């Protein structure tokens, strides 16, 4: 079998694959004006860790969308066990199954890079309400690399391209987001802090190949440390 990195995340049920995980998400959500009247889309929700937090913390309307059925089933199990009325939808960010102007906030955590960026970003813009906000955490190139230098990362993660901060910015502006702010954050964190413990929802009978994929991921993050970073893009209509 030729499993992918995203298959690996689904089988291990990784709750927050981006650096600093849920703690970082809590930090930037706390800056937004969120109450029970807001409608939020967690695009690429994975196992639903962030969706569950938002629903519990803010008592607002949360919709969770993912293209991976294994992830969605784990999300449904999480929401059911917590008795949370979160709508779960199977679908692609490149062609969202929602009407125009459906959401006040869209949260996208390490998702857009794994899709056709030129399709996903305009779709996010389409389903946001007037004055809506897109919060996107994305991998960025800290400096330009040749195609040969990028090849191991592109092939392993299954992304179509790697973008610099400036290239990401122009994609968001091209989709007619009026304001785009960019925040760089430190990737260092205290691994002994219980708030930073990774969230997992393991499948049964995990194939050895998935452990090999996980090891390759750790290897690549070491090799490309300093060349790959992350940014929080806050995009307003």
VOPAGU-2260 file (C-alpha; in pm, 1 decimal, decimal comma):
REM VOPAGU-2260
SITE   aa  ch    i         X         Y         Z
SITE  UNK   A    0       0,0       0,0       0,0
SITE  UNK   A    1     116,4     353,2     -72,2
SITE  UNK   A    2     -14,6     546,8     224,7
SITE  UNK   A    3      23,1     923,3     243,5
SITE  UNK   A    4     112,8    1162,0     523,3
SITE  UNK   A    5    -254,8    1260,8     549,8
SITE  UNK   A    6    -352,0     892,3     576,3
SITE  UNK   A    7    -104,5     870,8     863,2
SITE  UNK   A    8    -263,5    1165,8    1045,0
SITE  UNK   A    9    -604,7    1000,4    1007,7
SITE  UNK   A   10    -494,7     659,0    1136,6
SITE  UNK   A   11    -316,2     808,8    1437,3
SITE  UNK   A   12    -604,0    1053,1    1481,2
SITE  UNK   A   13    -377,5    1351,8    1536,5
SITE  UNK   A   14    -588,2    1627,4    1689,6
SITE  UNK   A   15    -362,0    1923,0    1611,8
SITE  UNK   A   16     -96,5    1870,5    1346,4
SITE  UNK   A   17      26,1    2231,0    1333,3
SITE  UNK   A   18     301,4    2356,9    1567,4
SITE  UNK   A   19     191,0    2426,5    1926,3
SITE  UNK   A   20    -143,9    2264,6    1846,8
SITE  UNK   A   21    -453,4    2360,0    2043,0
SITE  UNK   A   22    -267,8    2604,1    2269,1
SITE  UNK   A   23    -185,8    2826,8    1973,7
SITE  UNK   A   24    -543,8    2797,4    1847,1
SITE  UNK   A   25    -677,4    2909,1    2185,9
SITE  UNK   A   26    -444,1    3209,0    2181,7
SITE  UNK   A   27    -556,5    3353,3    1851,1
SITE  UNK   A   28    -925,2    3268,7    1900,0
SITE  UNK   A   29    -921,5    3462,0    2228,9
SITE  UNK   A   30    -851,8    3780,6    2028,9
SITE  UNK   A   31   -1167,2    3743,0    1819,9
SITE  UNK   A   32   -1513,5    3862,6    1916,3
SITE  UNK   A   33   -1689,6    3527,9    1947,1
SITE  UNK   A   34   -2021,0    3471,0    2122,2
SITE  UNK   A   35   -2321,2    3240,5    2088,4
SITE  UNK   A   36   -2449,0    3433,3    1784,8
SITE  UNK   A   37   -2147,4    3347,7    1569,3
SITE  UNK   A   38   -2134,3    3076,0    1305,2
SITE  UNK   A   39   -1792,9    2912,1    1264,7
SITE  UNK   A   40   -1660,1    2668,5    1004,9
SITE  UNK   A   41   -1371,6    2445,3    1109,3
SITE  UNK   A   42   -1242,4    2360,7     760,6
SITE  UNK   A   43   -1030,6    2046,5     760,6
SITE  UNK   A   44   -1148,2    1968,3    1112,4
SITE  UNK   A   45    -961,6    1638,1    1148,2
SITE  UNK   A   46   -1071,5    1456,1    1463,4
SITE  UNK   A   47   -1261,3    1761,5    1584,8
SITE  UNK   A   48   -1036,9    1875,8    1868,8
SITE  UNK   A   49   -1062,9    2245,0    1776,0
SITE  UNK   A   50   -1433,8    2225,8    1691,6
SITE  UNK   A   51   -1510,3    2072,5    2031,0
SITE  UNK   A   52   -1310,9    2342,4    2209,2
SITE  UNK   A   53   -1491,9    2622,8    2024,1
SITE  UNK   A   54   -1836,3    2475,0    2090,6
SITE  UNK   A   55   -1762,1    2429,2    2460,8
SITE  UNK   A   56   -1583,1    2760,7    2511,6
SITE  UNK   A   57   -1808,9    2993,6    2311,8
SITE  UNK   A   58   -2143,1    2808,1    2290,9
SITE  UNK   A   59   -2171,7    2911,7    1924,9
SITE  UNK   A   60   -2279,1    2735,1    1606,6
SITE  UNK   A   61   -1991,6    2515,7    1480,8
SITE  UNK   A   62   -1973,9    2324,1    1152,8
SITE  UNK   A   63   -1692,1    2072,5    1103,2
SITE  UNK   A   64   -1583,1    1977,2     751,4
SITE  UNK   A   65   -1320,2    1731,3     630,4
SITE  UNK   A   66   -1253,7    1525,2     317,8
SITE  UNK   A   67   -1120,0    1227,1     515,8
SITE  UNK   A   68   -1395,0     989,3     631,2
SITE  UNK   A   69   -1176,8     828,4     899,3
SITE  UNK   A   70   -1110,5    1169,6    1053,2
SITE  UNK   A   71   -1479,8    1258,5    1037,3
SITE  UNK   A   72   -1585,9     939,5    1211,3
SITE  UNK   A   73   -1341,3    1012,0    1493,9
SITE  UNK   A   74   -1476,6    1368,0    1511,1
SITE  UNK   A   75   -1834,0    1237,3    1534,1
SITE  UNK   A   76   -1732,6    1005,0    1817,9
SITE  UNK   A   77   -1569,2    1294,5    2002,3
SITE  UNK   A   78   -1872,4    1521,1    1965,1
SITE  UNK   A   79   -2111,3    1244,0    2067,4
SITE  UNK   A   80   -1913,5    1160,8    2381,7
SITE  UNK   A   81   -1911,7    1530,7    2478,1
SITE  UNK   A   82   -2280,2    1579,6    2382,6
SITE  UNK   A   83   -2194,2    1865,5    2146,6
SITE  UNK   A   84   -2443,7    1965,4    1872,4
SITE  UNK   A   85   -2181,4    2015,2    1602,2
SITE  UNK   A   86   -2278,0    1967,3    1237,2
SITE  UNK   A   87   -2035,6    1733,5    1058,0
SITE  UNK   A   88   -1998,6    1755,2     679,6
SITE  UNK   A   89   -1792,4    1551,4     436,1
SITE  UNK   A   90   -1653,4    1766,6     157,4
SITE  UNK   A   91   -1366,6    1950,0      -6,5
SITE  UNK   A   92   -1249,2    2303,0      65,5
SITE  UNK   A   93   -1204,8    2343,6    -310,8
SITE  UNK   A   94   -1582,7    2314,9    -358,9
SITE  UNK   A   95   -1753,0    2387,7     -29,3
SITE  UNK   A   96   -2105,9    2247,6      20,4
SITE  UNK   A   97   -2236,3    2574,0     166,7
SITE  UNK   A   98   -2424,3    2879,7      42,2
SITE  UNK   A   99   -2261,0    3218,0       2,0
SITE  UNK   A  100   -2231,6    3417,5     323,3
SITE  UNK   A  101   -2281,5    3123,6     560,3
SITE  UNK   A  102   -2013,3    3187,0     824,5
SITE  UNK   A  103   -1876,2    3465,5    1043,6
SITE  UNK   A  104   -1540,0    3294,3    1091,7
SITE  UNK   A  105   -1355,9    3020,6     903,5
SITE  UNK   A  106   -1074,2    2840,5    1078,9
SITE  UNK   A  107    -824,2    2654,2     861,0
SITE  UNK   A  108    -532,3    2489,4    1039,6
SITE  UNK   A  109    -261,5    2352,3     808,8
SITE  UNK   A  110    -518,5    2270,9     540,3
SITE  UNK   A  111    -493,4    2503,2     238,1
SITE  UNK   A  112    -142,4    2391,0     134,9
SITE  UNK   A  113    -273,4    2036,1      85,8
SITE  UNK   A  114    -534,5    2159,6    -164,0
SITE  UNK   A  115    -545,0    2363,4    -483,4
SITE  UNK   A  116    -475,4    2701,5    -324,6
SITE  UNK   A  117    -626,3    2891,0    -617,6
SITE  UNK   A  118    -960,6    2715,5    -558,4
SITE  UNK   A  119    -974,7    2688,9    -178,5
SITE  UNK   A  120    -904,9    3052,6     -89,5
SITE  UNK   A  121   -1181,1    3197,3    -314,7
SITE  UNK   A  122   -1421,1    2934,1    -176,3
SITE  UNK   A  123   -1347,3    3050,0     178,1
SITE  UNK   A  124   -1413,9    3406,9      68,8
SITE  UNK   A  125   -1743,5    3303,1     -95,8
SITE  UNK   A  126   -1894,6    3139,8     213,7
SITE  UNK   A  127   -1793,9    3414,9     457,4
SITE  UNK   A  128   -2050,5    3672,5     564,9
SITE  UNK   A  129   -1986,6    4045,2     515,0
SITE  UNK   A  130   -1714,0    4146,1     764,1
SITE  UNK   A  131   -1626,1    3777,9     802,2
SITE  UNK   A  132   -1279,9    3657,7     900,7
SITE  UNK   A  133   -1058,9    3375,2     775,6
SITE  UNK   A  134    -797,1    3250,0    1023,7
SITE  UNK   A  135    -544,1    3029,4     847,6
SITE  UNK   A  136    -230,2    2866,0     985,4
SITE  UNK   A  137      -5,4    2765,5     697,8
SITE  UNK   A  138     340,2    2629,6     626,8
SITE  UNK   A  139     569,3    2882,9     457,2
SITE  UNK   A  140     909,5    2878,0     294,6
SITE  UNK   A  141    1143,0    3104,7     487,9
SITE  UNK   A  142    1353,2    3145,5     174,7
SITE  UNK   A  143    1319,7    3039,4    -186,5
SITE  UNK   A  144    1430,9    2686,7    -272,7
SITE  UNK   A  145    1498,6    2522,4    -606,5
SITE  UNK   A  146    1258,5    2257,9    -738,3
SITE  UNK   A  147    1511,8    1987,2    -653,6
SITE  UNK   A  148    1543,8    2118,0    -296,9
SITE  UNK   A  149    1165,9    2126,1    -254,9
SITE  UNK   A  150    1104,4    1786,0    -413,2
SITE  UNK   A  151    1142,7    1570,3     -95,5
SITE  UNK   A  152     892,0    1788,4      93,7
SITE  UNK   A  153     642,9    1821,9    -192,2
SITE  UNK   A  154     647,9    1447,3    -261,9
SITE  UNK   A  155     621,0    1339,3     101,5
SITE  UNK   A  156     346,5    1576,5     214,0
SITE  UNK   A  157     157,8    1565,2    -115,1
SITE  UNK   A  158     139,0    1942,0    -150,8
SITE  UNK   A  159     127,9    2093,8    -498,1
SITE  UNK   A  160     361,8    2377,2    -409,7
SITE  UNK   A  161     546,4    2549,8    -127,2
SITE  UNK   A  162     482,1    2921,6     -83,4
SITE  UNK   A  163     668,9    3205,9      79,0
SITE  UNK   A  164     489,3    3445,9     312,8
SITE  UNK   A  165     468,0    3700,9      32,4
SITE  UNK   A  166     320,7    3447,0    -210,8
SITE  UNK   A  167      55,2    3347,2      43,5
SITE  UNK   A  168     -26,6    3714,5      98,9
SITE  UNK   A  169     -82,3    3771,8    -271,7
SITE  UNK   A  170    -310,2    3465,1    -298,7
SITE  UNK   A  171    -533,2    3606,2     -24,1
SITE  UNK   A  172    -535,3    3954,3    -177,6
SITE  UNK   A  173    -611,7    3809,1    -521,8
SITE  UNK   A  174    -925,4    3652,7    -370,6
SITE  UNK   A  175   -1031,9    4006,2    -272,6
SITE  UNK   A  176    -975,9    3988,5      99,9
SITE  UNK   A  177    -950,7    4355,9     192,1
SITE  UNK   A  178    -723,8    4319,7     492,7
SITE  UNK   A  179    -458,4    4051,3     535,3
SITE  UNK   A  180    -240,6    4050,5     845,9
SITE  UNK   A  181      44,0    3805,1     895,9
SITE  UNK   A  182     184,5    3682,7    1224,2
SITE  UNK   A  183     497,4    3477,8    1271,8
SITE  UNK   A  184     511,4    3275,0    1589,1
SITE  UNK   A  185     779,6    3088,5    1774,3
SITE  UNK   A  186     778,9    2713,1    1726,0
SITE  UNK   A  187     955,5    2647,0    2056,6
SITE  UNK   A  188     737,1    2517,1    2335,8
SITE  UNK   A  189     769,8    2333,9    2665,8
SITE  UNK   A  190     715,6    1966,0    2589,1
SITE  UNK   A  191     669,1    1899,4    2962,4
SITE  UNK   A  192     373,5    2140,0    2983,2
SITE  UNK   A  193      61,5    1919,1    2992,5
SITE  UNK   A  194    -121,1    2175,4    2775,5
SITE  UNK   A  195     112,3    2083,2    2489,4
SITE  UNK   A  196      55,4    1706,8    2503,0
SITE  UNK   A  197     -56,3    1591,2    2154,5
SITE  UNK   A  198    -413,4    1469,1    2109,9
SITE  UNK   A  199    -446,5    1124,6    1950,7
SITE  UNK   A  200    -739,2     902,3    1854,9
SITE  UNK   A  201    -571,2     581,0    1743,1
SITE  UNK   A  202    -720,5     334,1    1499,5
SITE  UNK   A  203    -695,9     -37,8    1568,9
SITE  UNK   A  204    -432,0    -257,8    1400,9
SITE  UNK   A  205    -201,6      16,1    1272,0
SITE  UNK   A  206      15,4     -93,9     979,4
SITE  UNK   A  207     392,8     -63,8    1033,2
SITE  UNK   A  208     410,2     159,7     726,3
SITE  UNK   A  209     234,7     435,6     920,1
SITE  UNK   A  210     511,3     436,2    1182,3
SITE  UNK   A  211     764,7     467,0     900,3
SITE  UNK   A  212     575,7     768,3     763,4
SITE  UNK   A  213     578,2     927,4    1107,1
SITE  UNK   A  214     954,2     874,9    1133,5
SITE  UNK   A  215    1005,9    1029,0     789,0
SITE  UNK   A  216     801,1    1331,3     894,9
SITE  UNK   A  217    1018,2    1380,6    1203,6
SITE  UNK   A  218    1330,0    1342,1     989,8
SITE  UNK   A  219    1214,8    1604,7     738,6
SITE  UNK   A  220    1122,5    1855,1    1008,4
SITE  UNK   A  221    1479,2    1821,6    1140,3
SITE  UNK   A  222    1646,7    1844,4     798,5
SITE  UNK   A  223    1444,5    2146,4     688,5
SITE  UNK   A  224    1441,6    2323,9    1023,6
SITE  UNK   A  225    1492,4    2694,1     955,8
SITE  UNK   A  226    1376,8    2660,4     595,5
SITE  UNK   A  227    1013,7    2580,5     673,7
SITE  UNK   A  228     809,0    2796,0     906,8
SITE  UNK   A  229     447,1    2872,5     985,8
SITE  UNK   A  230     234,7    3185,0     980,3
SITE  UNK   A  231    -107,9    3287,0    1099,6
SITE  UNK   A  232    -292,8    3474,3     826,3
SITE  UNK   A  233    -593,3    3679,4     939,3
SITE  UNK   A  234    -796,3    3774,1     634,4
SITE  UNK   A  235   -1098,1    4006,8     648,8
SITE  UNK   A  236   -1362,5    4081,0     387,7
